[in-house]
């Protein structure tokens, strides 16, 4: 009677294939708590937080190179900001330097996106 009632509380069925080792482990954990396999799995689904670990694999040499290039561009932009903040006059040379820094940033963005695509299996 109890078994029939519990089935009506949980009308949906999900099947799972497990190795002998994993099934034994499931049984051990359920037995420790004094509950059925099904109840143990329901508790895991509802109460246990599953952490998703994403491993990012990248070529360190390429990353070091990109970080170095970003550093140089940042240094150039800081010099330009200092020039203007200390009363520097607007000039065609300064505008060209700003445009070059922006162009370099877009080139690096493309490289980073390409590297990201390669690490995700997208080429």
MARSEVEX-990004 format. One record per residue: residue number from 1; residue in three letters; x, y, z of N, C-alpha, C in turn. Coordinates in nm, 2 decimals, always signed. Atoms other than C-alpha are relative to their C-alpha. Layout:
N
nr,rest,nc1,nc2,nc3,cac1,cac2,cac3,cc1,cc2,cc3
NUM,ALA,X,Y,Z,X,Y,Z,X,Y,Z
...
END
This chain:
123
nr,rest,nc1,nc2,nc3,cac1,cac2,cac3,cc1,cc2,cc3
1,UNK,+0.08,-0.12,+0.00,+0.00,+0.00,+0.00,+0.09,+0.13,+0.00
2,UNK,-0.09,-0.12,-0.01,+0.28,+0.25,+0.10,+0.07,+0.02,-0.14
3,UNK,-0.08,+0.00,+0.12,+0.47,+0.16,-0.22,-0.09,+0.06,-0.11
4,UNK,+0.09,-0.05,+0.10,+0.16,+0.23,-0.44,-0.03,+0.15,+0.02
5,UNK,+0.02,-0.15,-0.03,+0.10,+0.57,-0.27,+0.12,+0.08,-0.04
6,UNK,-0.12,-0.08,+0.04,+0.46,+0.68,-0.32,+0.01,+0.02,-0.15
7,UNK,-0.01,-0.01,+0.14,+0.43,+0.61,-0.69,-0.09,+0.11,-0.05
8,UNK,+0.09,-0.11,+0.04,+0.13,+0.84,-0.72,+0.06,+0.14,+0.03
9,UNK,-0.06,-0.13,-0.03,+0.33,+1.12,-0.56,+0.11,+0.03,-0.10
10,UNK,-0.10,-0.02,+0.10,+0.60,+1.07,-0.82,-0.03,-0.07,-0.13
11,UNK,+0.05,+0.07,+0.12,+0.43,+0.99,-1.15,+0.10,-0.01,-0.12
12,UNK,-0.09,+0.00,+0.12,+0.73,+1.05,-1.38,+0.12,-0.09,+0.03
13,UNK,-0.11,+0.09,-0.02,+1.00,+0.79,-1.43,+0.12,+0.04,-0.09
14,UNK,-0.12,-0.02,+0.08,+1.36,+0.84,-1.54,+0.09,-0.12,+0.03
15,UNK,-0.09,+0.11,+0.00,+1.59,+0.55,-1.62,+0.15,+0.05,-0.01
16,UNK,-0.14,-0.04,+0.01,+1.97,+0.57,-1.56,+0.08,-0.13,+0.00
17,UNK,-0.09,+0.12,+0.01,+2.24,+0.32,-1.65,+0.12,+0.03,+0.09
18,UNK,-0.12,-0.02,-0.09,+2.52,+0.27,-1.39,+0.09,-0.12,-0.01
19,UNK,-0.10,+0.12,-0.01,+2.83,+0.05,-1.37,-0.03,-0.06,+0.14
20,UNK,+0.02,+0.07,-0.13,+2.83,-0.21,-1.09,+0.06,+0.08,+0.12
21,UNK,-0.06,-0.08,-0.10,+3.07,+0.01,-0.89,-0.09,+0.12,+0.04
22,UNK,+0.08,-0.12,-0.04,+2.85,+0.32,-0.91,-0.14,-0.04,+0.06
23,UNK,+0.12,+0.05,-0.06,+2.54,+0.12,-0.83,+0.02,-0.04,+0.15
24,UNK,-0.04,+0.03,-0.14,+2.71,-0.02,-0.52,+0.02,+0.12,+0.08
25,UNK,-0.02,-0.13,-0.07,+2.81,+0.33,-0.42,-0.13,+0.07,+0.03
26,UNK,+0.13,-0.06,-0.02,+2.46,+0.45,-0.47,-0.08,-0.07,+0.12
27,UNK,+0.07,+0.07,-0.11,+2.32,+0.17,-0.25,+0.07,+0.02,+0.14
28,UNK,-0.06,-0.03,-0.13,+2.58,+0.23,+0.02,-0.04,+0.14,+0.06
29,UNK,+0.04,-0.13,-0.05,+2.50,+0.60,+0.04,-0.15,+0.00,+0.04
30,UNK,+0.14,+0.01,-0.03,+2.12,+0.53,+0.04,-0.02,-0.07,+0.14
31,UNK,+0.01,+0.08,-0.12,+2.17,+0.27,+0.31,+0.04,+0.07,+0.13
32,UNK,-0.05,-0.08,-0.11,+2.37,+0.50,+0.53,-0.11,+0.10,+0.05
33,UNK,+0.11,-0.09,-0.04,+2.07,+0.74,+0.53,-0.13,-0.07,+0.04
34,UNK,+0.12,+0.08,-0.03,+1.82,+0.46,+0.57,-0.12,+0.03,-0.10
35,UNK,+0.11,-0.03,+0.10,+1.63,+0.55,+0.25,+0.02,-0.08,-0.13
36,UNK,-0.02,+0.07,+0.13,+1.57,+0.40,-0.09,+0.09,+0.07,-0.10
37,UNK,-0.08,-0.06,+0.11,+1.78,+0.45,-0.40,-0.08,+0.12,-0.06
38,UNK,+0.08,-0.10,+0.06,+1.50,+0.66,-0.55,+0.00,+0.13,+0.09
39,UNK,+0.01,-0.11,-0.09,+1.46,+0.88,-0.24,+0.14,+0.07,+0.01
40,UNK,-0.13,-0.06,+0.00,+1.84,+0.93,-0.23,+0.03,+0.08,-0.12
41,UNK,-0.02,-0.08,+0.12,+1.85,+1.04,-0.59,-0.08,+0.12,+0.00
42,UNK,+0.08,-0.13,+0.00,+1.56,+1.28,-0.54,+0.06,+0.10,+0.10
43,UNK,-0.06,-0.10,-0.09,+1.74,+1.43,-0.24,+0.12,+0.06,-0.07
44,UNK,-0.12,-0.06,+0.07,+2.06,+1.47,-0.45,-0.05,+0.11,-0.10
45,UNK,+0.05,-0.09,+0.10,+1.85,+1.64,-0.72,-0.04,+0.13,+0.06
46,UNK,+0.06,-0.12,-0.06,+1.68,+1.88,-0.49,+0.10,+0.07,+0.10
47,UNK,-0.08,-0.06,-0.10,+1.93,+1.94,-0.21,+0.15,+0.02,-0.03
48,UNK,-0.15,-0.01,+0.02,+2.28,+1.90,-0.35,+0.02,+0.09,-0.12
49,UNK,-0.04,-0.09,+0.11,+2.44,+2.17,-0.55,+0.11,-0.06,-0.08
50,UNK,-0.10,+0.06,+0.09,+2.63,+2.05,-0.85,+0.08,+0.11,-0.06
51,UNK,-0.09,-0.10,+0.05,+2.93,+2.25,-0.94,+0.06,-0.04,-0.13
52,UNK,-0.05,+0.03,+0.13,+3.03,+2.28,-1.30,+0.13,+0.07,-0.01
53,UNK,-0.13,-0.05,+0.02,+3.40,+2.31,-1.35,+0.03,+0.01,-0.15
54,UNK,-0.04,-0.01,+0.14,+3.51,+2.45,-1.68,+0.15,+0.03,-0.01
55,UNK,-0.14,-0.01,+0.01,+3.87,+2.40,-1.77,+0.04,+0.07,-0.13
56,UNK,-0.04,-0.08,+0.12,+4.02,+2.66,-2.01,+0.14,-0.04,-0.03
57,UNK,-0.13,+0.04,+0.05,+4.31,+2.54,-2.21,+0.05,+0.10,-0.10
58,UNK,-0.05,-0.10,+0.09,+4.52,+2.80,-2.38,+0.15,-0.01,-0.01
59,UNK,-0.15,+0.00,+0.03,+4.87,+2.84,-2.53,+0.06,+0.12,+0.08
60,UNK,-0.05,-0.10,-0.09,+5.06,+3.03,-2.26,+0.09,+0.10,-0.07
61,UNK,-0.08,-0.09,+0.07,+5.31,+3.17,-2.50,-0.08,+0.11,-0.08
62,UNK,+0.09,-0.10,+0.07,+5.03,+3.33,-2.71,-0.06,+0.10,+0.10
63,UNK,+0.06,-0.08,-0.11,+4.87,+3.46,-2.39,+0.10,+0.11,+0.05
64,UNK,-0.10,-0.10,-0.05,+5.19,+3.62,-2.27,+0.03,+0.10,-0.10
65,UNK,-0.03,-0.10,+0.11,+5.25,+3.78,-2.61,-0.12,+0.10,+0.00
66,UNK,+0.12,-0.09,+0.01,+4.89,+3.92,-2.61,+0.00,+0.10,+0.13
67,UNK,-0.01,-0.08,-0.12,+4.93,+4.05,-2.25,+0.11,+0.11,-0.01
68,UNK,-0.10,-0.10,+0.03,+5.25,+4.22,-2.35,-0.04,+0.11,-0.09
69,UNK,+0.05,-0.09,+0.10,+5.09,+4.38,-2.65,-0.11,+0.10,+0.07
70,UNK,+0.10,-0.08,-0.07,+4.80,+4.50,-2.43,+0.07,+0.10,+0.09
71,UNK,-0.07,-0.09,-0.08,+5.05,+4.65,-2.19,+0.06,+0.11,-0.07
72,UNK,-0.06,-0.11,+0.08,+5.23,+4.85,-2.46,-0.11,+0.10,-0.04
73,UNK,+0.11,-0.09,+0.04,+4.89,+4.98,-2.59,-0.04,+0.09,+0.12
74,UNK,+0.05,-0.07,-0.12,+4.79,+5.07,-2.23,+0.10,+0.11,+0.03
75,UNK,-0.10,-0.10,-0.03,+5.12,+5.25,-2.18,-0.01,+0.12,-0.10
76,UNK,+0.02,-0.11,+0.09,+5.07,+5.45,-2.50,-0.12,+0.09,+0.03
77,UNK,+0.12,-0.08,-0.03,+4.72,+5.55,-2.40,+0.03,+0.08,+0.12
78,UNK,-0.03,-0.08,-0.12,+4.85,+5.66,-2.06,+0.09,+0.12,-0.03
79,UNK,-0.08,-0.12,+0.04,+5.11,+5.88,-2.22,-0.08,+0.10,-0.07
80,UNK,+0.09,-0.09,+0.07,+4.85,+6.03,-2.45,-0.09,+0.08,+0.10
81,UNK,+0.08,-0.06,-0.10,+4.62,+6.09,-2.15,+0.08,+0.11,+0.08
82,UNK,-0.09,-0.09,-0.08,+4.91,+6.25,-1.95,+0.03,+0.13,-0.09
83,UNK,-0.03,-0.12,+0.09,+4.99,+6.48,-2.25,-0.12,+0.09,+0.00
84,UNK,+0.12,-0.09,+0.00,+4.63,+6.61,-2.27,-0.03,+0.05,+0.14
85,UNK,+0.03,-0.05,-0.14,+4.59,+6.63,-1.89,+0.10,+0.11,+0.05
86,UNK,-0.10,-0.10,-0.04,+4.90,+6.85,-1.86,+0.00,+0.12,-0.10
87,UNK,+0.02,-0.12,+0.09,+4.77,+7.10,-2.12,+0.06,-0.02,-0.14
88,UNK,-0.05,+0.02,+0.14,+4.91,+6.94,-2.44,-0.10,+0.04,-0.10
89,UNK,+0.09,-0.05,+0.11,+4.77,+7.08,-2.76,-0.04,-0.12,-0.09
90,UNK,+0.04,+0.10,+0.09,+4.57,+6.87,-2.99,+0.08,+0.02,-0.13
91,UNK,-0.08,-0.01,+0.13,+4.77,+6.78,-3.30,-0.04,-0.12,-0.08
92,UNK,+0.03,+0.11,+0.09,+4.74,+6.56,-3.60,+0.08,-0.13,+0.04
93,UNK,-0.08,+0.11,-0.05,+5.02,+6.34,-3.46,-0.06,-0.07,+0.11
94,UNK,+0.06,+0.06,-0.11,+4.84,+6.28,-3.14,-0.13,-0.07,-0.04
95,UNK,+0.11,+0.06,+0.05,+4.52,+6.20,-3.32,+0.03,-0.13,-0.07
96,UNK,-0.05,+0.12,+0.07,+4.71,+5.95,-3.54,+0.04,-0.11,+0.10
97,UNK,-0.04,+0.09,-0.10,+4.86,+5.79,-3.23,-0.12,-0.06,+0.07
98,UNK,+0.12,+0.05,-0.06,+4.51,+5.76,-3.07,-0.07,-0.10,-0.10
99,UNK,+0.06,+0.09,+0.10,+4.37,+5.60,-3.39,+0.08,-0.13,-0.02
100,UNK,-0.08,+0.12,+0.01,+4.67,+5.36,-3.41,-0.02,-0.09,+0.12
101,UNK,+0.03,+0.08,-0.12,+4.61,+5.25,-3.05,-0.14,-0.07,-0.01
102,UNK,+0.14,+0.06,+0.01,+4.24,+5.19,-3.12,+0.01,-0.12,-0.10
103,UNK,-0.01,+0.11,+0.11,+4.33,+4.99,-3.44,+0.07,-0.12,+0.06
104,UNK,-0.07,+0.12,-0.07,+4.58,+4.78,-3.23,-0.09,-0.07,+0.09
105,UNK,+0.09,+0.07,-0.09,+4.32,+4.71,-2.98,-0.10,-0.09,-0.07
106,UNK,+0.09,+0.09,+0.08,+4.08,+4.58,-3.25,+0.07,-0.12,-0.05
107,UNK,-0.07,+0.12,+0.05,+4.35,+4.36,-3.39,+0.02,-0.10,+0.11
108,UNK,-0.02,+0.10,-0.11,+4.43,+4.21,-3.05,-0.14,-0.06,+0.04
109,UNK,+0.13,+0.06,-0.03,+4.05,+4.16,-2.99,-0.02,-0.12,-0.10
110,UNK,+0.01,+0.11,+0.10,+4.05,+3.95,-3.32,+0.08,-0.12,+0.04
111,UNK,-0.09,+0.11,-0.04,+4.35,+3.75,-3.20,-0.06,-0.08,+0.12
112,UNK,+0.05,+0.07,-0.12,+4.19,+3.68,-2.86,-0.12,-0.08,-0.04
113,UNK,+0.12,+0.07,+0.04,+3.86,+3.58,-3.02,+0.04,-0.13,-0.08
114,UNK,-0.05,+0.11,+0.08,+4.05,+3.35,-3.26,+0.05,-0.11,+0.09
115,UNK,-0.06,+0.10,-0.10,+4.24,+3.19,-2.97,-0.11,-0.06,+0.08
116,UNK,+0.12,+0.05,-0.07,+3.91,+3.15,-2.78,-0.07,-0.10,-0.08
117,UNK,+0.07,+0.10,+0.09,+3.75,+2.98,-3.08,+0.08,-0.13,-0.01
118,UNK,-0.09,+0.12,+0.01,+4.05,+2.74,-3.11,-0.01,-0.08,+0.12
119,UNK,+0.00,+0.08,-0.12,+4.03,+2.64,-2.75,-0.14,-0.06,+0.02
120,UNK,+0.14,+0.06,-0.01,+3.65,+2.58,-2.78,-0.03,-0.10,-0.11
121,UNK,+0.02,+0.10,+0.12,+3.70,+2.36,-3.09,-0.06,+0.07,-0.12
122,UNK,+0.06,-0.07,+0.11,+3.58,+2.63,-3.32,+0.12,+0.06,-0.08
123,UNK,-0.11,-0.06,+0.08,+3.82,+2.72,-3.60,-0.04,+0.07,-0.12
END
